[in-house]
Amino acid sequence: MDQSAQMKLTAPTLSVTDFNLPSLHLLHDEVIATLKDTEIHLSEFNDDSSQAPLLSDSIEVLKQLSCIFKLISLVGDAIVGGLQRLYDNGDNNDTDLIMDLSEAIMTLDRYVEFVLLTESVEPTLLIPVINKLNAHSQEAPITADYFS
């Protein structure tokens, strides 16, 4: 059995229950803080309906957190797809895909830094790299209105 055939036999299968636990640990504090704030805001609104603006604050923070997860998932899925194609083909001669994957990894890293520094979400910054990777698998490009 050649090495590529052996690698295919031992490749793990992915499911929606698979998590990257080290990454989740990095986000854990922010997620917990957001959820605790939301719980407090809901309680305060329950006690006094004039506290409705607090609910609005929680809505915005949860939307941003959700958008960040969605963006990371889109880029992550595109990266995983590209890496899987390289793995399945057992061929390191697809330099275009390798370069696009490298760019996507660096872009995602810088995007996470950008979000943390500016505390704002700009999904359109990731569209070009997502579309580059999706083009390798003939997937339709996404547009800026995808996130609206």
Buried (B, 14 or more C-beta within 10 A) or exposed (E): EEEEEEEEEEEEEEEEEEEEEEEEEEBEEEEEEBBEBBEEBBEBBEEEEEBEEBBEEBEEBBEBBEBBEBBBEBBBEBBBBBBEBBEEEEEEEBEEBBEBBEBBBEBBEEBBEBBEEEEEBEBEBBBEBBBBBBBBEEEEEBEEEEBE
